[in-house]
Amino acid sequence: MKRLFAGFLSLALLLWAAAAAAQGAKIIENHKTFGDYHVSYSVFNSEFISPDIARQYNLVRAPDRAFVNISVRKKDDTQGMSAGISGNATNLIQQSRTLEFREVRDNKAVYYLAPFRFENEENLTFNIDLVLPDGSTQQLTFRRQLHKN
C-alpha cells in the first residue's frame, strides 16, 4: 500500500512539475529596464501590418518577412524617445544577418523597425545594441521562434 501511495504521489508531483514548467515556458519577455529607461521589443510577421499602413510607411508584407520593433521611453513616461539602435539576428547554425533599423514617428510615438527574412520555424537570437538618450550604451539579447502565416 505504501508503494502504491508513493508511486501515486511521485506521479502527481511529476505532472505538477511538468505543468508548472509548461506555464513558465509560455512567458515571453518583451521589455527590459536600463536605469531610467524602459525598452520594449517585439518581433512580428510583416503580414500583421495592414496593407494601408504598409503602403503609408513603404513596408514590404510577405509570409517570409518579419520586423523587429524596439521602443525606448523614460520609466515614468509614455512618450517614446529617440535612441541609437543597431543589431543582428543569428540562427542556430550561427548564420548572422544585420538588422537595419529605421526610425518611425507616429504622433508622439517613436519606435524603430528592422525588416528581415526568415525560414518557417526558424529560431533566432537577436543582439541589439542601444545608445540611450543619456548617451549610455546597453545590449539587449532575446530569442524568438518564427512561423510563416
Buried (B, 14 or more C-beta within 10 A) or exposed (E): EEEEEEEEEEEEEEEEEEEEEEEEEEEEEEEBEBEBBBBBBBBBBBBEBEEEEBEEEEBEBEEBBBBBBBBBBBEEEEEBBEBBBBBBBBBEEEEEBEBEBBEBEEEEEBBBBBBBEBEEEBEBBBBBEBBBBEEEEBEBEBBBEBEBE
